[in-house]
Amino acid sequence: MYNYPLTFNFAFMTASPKITVTDANGRTLMTANKALLSTKDEIKVANGRPLFQVISQESRVTDIPSNWDVLTSEGDKIGMVDDDFLSLDAGAFIGNGAAATGVNVLKNQFLNEQALKMYWLKNPSGQKVGWIAPDTRSLSLQQLPLADFTRKIPFFFRFICPSYVIRLGERTVMLMQKQRTWMIDSYKLEAKTQLTPDEENFLIPAVLLTLFYERVQLKHLFGE
C-alpha cells in the first residue's frame, strides 16, 4: 500500500499532458503521460519502467472515447473505466420546495452544463464494481459564490476546487480534493480504508485517467 495521501501534480508547460504522483513523504512514485500522436486515447504510467497503460476502446479519430481498458505493462487487462453523466440537483440539499427551485435556477445560470462527468469502474468482464464521481455538494451550493467571478477574471476557475469520491462496492475507499493553486493543477488523494495491491493497481490508473479529463471539464464548466 502506498504512503497516503498521494499528490497528483500536472506539469506546467509540456507538449503533452503529464502528471507526477508523489507520496506523503514527497517521494515520486510514478509519472503519467497522455499521448498526443495516437489514434486512440492512450496514457502511459511509469516510474523509470512501464507500470500501466490506459487505452480507449474507441478511436479518437472517428469516435469520442467513452470506454477505456486499464492494462498492466505486459498488456493484461486489470479492469475498465466507462464515463457517464452525474446530474447536479442543487435543490436536493434544501428542504423548502420554492427555495430548492430557486437554487437550481441559479445553478443552471452559473454552469455551462447541467451535468458533470462520473466514471464507472468495471472488472475485466465489464461488470460495474465501483465509481469515481465529484461530490455534488462541492460543485453546486458551495461553489456558486465563485462561479460568477470565473466568467470575468481569467484563470479564476482554478479556485473552483471540487472533491471526488471513489467507491468499490459499498465502500468509500478514497477521497480526492483539488487544491487551490494559481498555475499548477494539483490534487490530493486519501485512502479511507485498507486496500489490496490489486485494488490499488486498478484504482490509481483509473484516477489518473479521470484527472486528465476532469481538468478539461472544470475549465469548460467554469472557465468559459
C-alpha positions as CSV (number, residue, x, y, z in Angstrom):
1,M,0.0,0.0,0.0
2,Y,1.3,3.5,-0.9
3,N,2.1,6.1,1.8
4,Y,-1.0,8.3,1.6
5,P,-2.0,11.0,0.9
6,L,-0.8,11.0,-2.6
7,T,-0.4,14.2,-4.6
8,F,-1.1,14.5,-8.3
9,N,0.6,17.5,-9.9
10,F,0.1,18.5,-13.6
11,A,3.2,19.7,-15.3
12,F,3.0,23.4,-16.0
13,M,4.4,23.5,-19.6
14,T,4.7,20.3,-21.6
15,A,4.0,19.3,-25.2
16,S,1.6,16.6,-23.9
17,P,-0.3,16.5,-20.6
18,K,1.7,15.0,-17.8
19,I,1.0,14.1,-14.1
20,T,3.6,13.4,-11.4
21,V,2.5,11.4,-8.4
22,T,4.2,11.8,-5.1
23,D,3.6,10.1,-1.7
24,A,3.2,11.7,1.8
25,N,7.0,11.9,2.1
26,G,7.4,13.8,-1.2
27,R,8.8,10.7,-3.0
28,T,8.0,10.4,-6.7
29,L,6.0,7.2,-7.3
30,M,5.2,7.5,-10.9
31,T,4.5,9.8,-13.9
32,A,1.6,9.6,-16.3
33,N,1.8,10.9,-19.9
34,K,-1.1,11.3,-22.3
35,A,-0.1,10.5,-25.9
36,L,-0.9,13.2,-28.5
37,L,0.1,11.3,-31.7
38,S,-2.1,8.2,-31.4
39,T,-5.3,7.0,-33.0
40,K,-6.7,6.2,-29.5
41,D,-6.6,8.0,-26.2
42,E,-3.5,6.5,-24.5
43,I,-2.0,7.1,-21.1
44,K,1.3,5.5,-20.1
45,V,2.2,5.3,-16.4
46,A,5.9,4.6,-15.4
47,N,8.4,5.0,-12.6
48,G,11.6,4.5,-14.7
49,R,10.0,1.4,-16.2
50,P,6.5,0.8,-17.6
51,L,3.8,0.2,-14.9
52,F,0.4,0.6,-16.5
53,Q,-1.4,1.6,-19.7
54,V,-4.8,3.1,-20.1
55,I,-6.1,2.9,-23.7
56,S,-9.5,3.9,-25.1
57,Q,-11.6,1.2,-26.8
58,E,-12.8,3.8,-29.3
59,S,-10.6,5.6,-31.9
60,R,-10.4,9.3,-31.1
61,V,-10.2,9.9,-34.9
62,T,-13.7,8.6,-35.6
63,D,-15.4,8.5,-32.2
64,I,-15.5,10.3,-28.8
65,P,-13.7,8.0,-26.4
66,S,-16.0,6.8,-23.6
67,N,-14.6,3.4,-22.5
68,W,-11.0,2.6,-21.5
69,D,-9.1,-0.5,-20.7
70,V,-6.7,-0.4,-17.8
71,L,-3.8,-2.7,-18.6
72,T,-0.6,-3.9,-16.9
73,S,2.7,-3.0,-18.7
74,E,2.5,-6.5,-20.2
75,G,-0.9,-5.8,-21.7
76,D,-3.0,-7.8,-19.2
77,K,-6.4,-6.2,-18.6
78,I,-6.9,-5.1,-14.9
79,G,-10.3,-3.5,-15.4
80,M,-12.3,-1.0,-17.4
81,V,-13.5,2.6,-17.0
82,D,-16.7,3.9,-18.6
83,D,-17.7,7.6,-18.4
84,D,-21.2,8.8,-17.7
85,F,-23.1,11.9,-16.5
86,L,-23.9,12.7,-12.9
87,S,-26.9,15.0,-12.5
88,L,-26.4,18.0,-10.3
89,D,-29.6,18.7,-8.4
90,A,-28.6,21.5,-6.0
91,G,-32.1,21.7,-4.7
92,A,-31.8,18.2,-3.2
93,F,-29.9,19.8,-0.3
94,I,-32.7,22.1,0.6
95,G,-36.0,21.1,2.3
96,N,-38.1,24.1,1.2
97,G,-39.5,23.4,-2.3
98,A,-39.6,27.0,-3.5
99,A,-36.1,27.7,-2.3
100,A,-34.9,24.5,-3.9
101,T,-36.3,25.6,-7.3
102,G,-34.7,29.0,-7.0
103,V,-31.3,27.4,-6.2
104,N,-31.5,25.1,-9.2
105,V,-32.3,28.1,-11.5
106,L,-29.3,29.9,-10.1
107,K,-27.1,26.9,-10.5
108,N,-28.2,26.5,-14.1
109,Q,-27.2,30.1,-14.8
110,F,-23.7,29.6,-13.5
111,L,-22.9,26.2,-15.0
112,N,-22.4,25.8,-18.8
113,E,-24.0,22.3,-18.5
114,Q,-26.4,20.7,-16.1
115,A,-24.4,17.6,-15.7
116,L,-20.9,16.5,-14.7
117,K,-18.8,13.5,-15.7
118,M,-18.6,10.5,-13.5
119,Y,-16.7,7.3,-14.2
120,W,-17.8,3.7,-13.7
121,L,-15.2,1.2,-12.6
122,K,-15.7,-2.2,-14.1
123,N,-13.9,-5.5,-13.8
124,P,-12.3,-7.1,-16.9
125,S,-15.6,-8.8,-17.7
126,G,-17.4,-5.4,-17.9
127,Q,-19.3,-5.7,-14.6
128,K,-19.6,-2.5,-12.5
129,V,-17.6,-2.7,-9.3
130,G,-17.5,1.0,-8.3
131,W,-17.2,4.6,-9.4
132,I,-15.4,7.8,-9.3
133,A,-17.5,10.9,-9.1
134,P,-17.4,14.5,-7.9
135,D,-19.0,15.3,-4.6
136,T,-22.1,17.2,-5.8
137,R,-22.1,19.4,-2.8
138,S,-18.6,20.6,-3.7
139,L,-19.7,21.6,-7.2
140,S,-23.1,23.1,-6.5
141,L,-24.0,25.1,-3.4
142,Q,-20.5,25.7,-2.1
143,Q,-19.2,26.8,-5.4
144,L,-21.9,29.2,-6.6
145,P,-20.5,32.4,-5.0
146,L,-17.3,31.8,-7.0
147,A,-18.9,30.9,-10.3
148,D,-19.7,34.4,-11.4
149,F,-16.1,35.6,-11.0
150,T,-14.9,32.8,-13.3
151,R,-16.8,34.5,-16.1
152,K,-15.0,37.8,-15.7
153,I,-11.5,37.1,-14.4
154,P,-9.1,34.9,-16.5
155,F,-7.9,31.8,-14.7
156,F,-10.2,32.3,-11.7
157,F,-11.8,29.0,-12.4
158,R,-8.7,27.5,-10.8
159,F,-10.3,28.4,-7.4
160,I,-13.2,26.0,-8.1
161,C,-11.9,23.1,-6.0
162,P,-14.3,20.1,-6.1
163,S,-13.8,16.9,-4.1
164,Y,-14.2,13.4,-5.5
165,V,-15.4,10.2,-4.1
166,I,-14.0,6.8,-5.1
167,R,-16.1,3.7,-4.2
168,L,-15.7,0.0,-4.6
169,G,-19.0,-1.8,-4.0
170,E,-20.5,-0.4,-0.8
171,R,-17.2,1.0,0.4
172,T,-15.9,4.6,0.0
173,V,-12.2,3.7,-0.4
174,M,-10.7,7.0,-1.4
175,L,-11.4,10.8,-1.3
176,M,-9.7,13.3,-3.6
177,Q,-9.6,17.0,-3.3
178,K,-8.4,19.6,-5.9
179,Q,-6.0,22.1,-4.3
180,R,-6.3,25.9,-4.8
181,T,-3.3,26.9,-6.9
182,W,-2.6,29.6,-9.4
183,M,-0.6,27.9,-12.1
184,I,-0.1,24.1,-11.4
185,D,-3.2,21.9,-11.1
186,S,-2.8,19.7,-8.0
187,Y,-5.0,17.1,-6.4
188,K,-4.6,15.3,-3.1
189,L,-5.8,11.6,-2.8
190,E,-6.5,10.0,0.6
191,A,-7.2,6.3,1.3
192,K,-10.2,5.8,3.6
193,T,-9.7,2.1,4.0
194,Q,-7.1,-0.7,3.7
195,L,-6.6,-1.5,0.0
196,T,-5.3,-4.7,-1.5
197,P,-2.4,-4.4,-4.1
198,D,-4.9,-5.5,-6.9
199,E,-7.3,-2.7,-5.9
200,E,-4.6,-0.1,-5.9
201,N,-3.2,-1.3,-9.2
202,F,-6.7,-0.7,-10.7
203,L,-7.7,2.5,-8.9
204,I,-4.5,4.6,-9.4
205,P,-4.5,4.3,-13.2
206,A,-8.3,4.9,-13.2
207,V,-7.8,8.1,-11.0
208,L,-5.1,9.3,-13.4
209,L,-7.4,8.8,-16.4
210,T,-10.3,10.8,-14.7
211,L,-7.9,13.6,-13.8
212,F,-6.8,14.2,-17.4
213,Y,-10.5,14.6,-18.3
214,E,-11.8,16.4,-15.2
215,R,-9.2,19.1,-15.6
216,V,-10.6,19.9,-19.0
217,Q,-14.2,19.5,-17.7
218,L,-13.7,22.1,-14.9
219,K,-12.3,24.6,-17.4
220,H,-15.3,24.0,-19.7
221,L,-17.9,24.3,-16.9
222,F,-16.5,27.3,-15.1
223,G,-13.8,29.0,-17.2
224,E,-15.5,29.7,-20.5
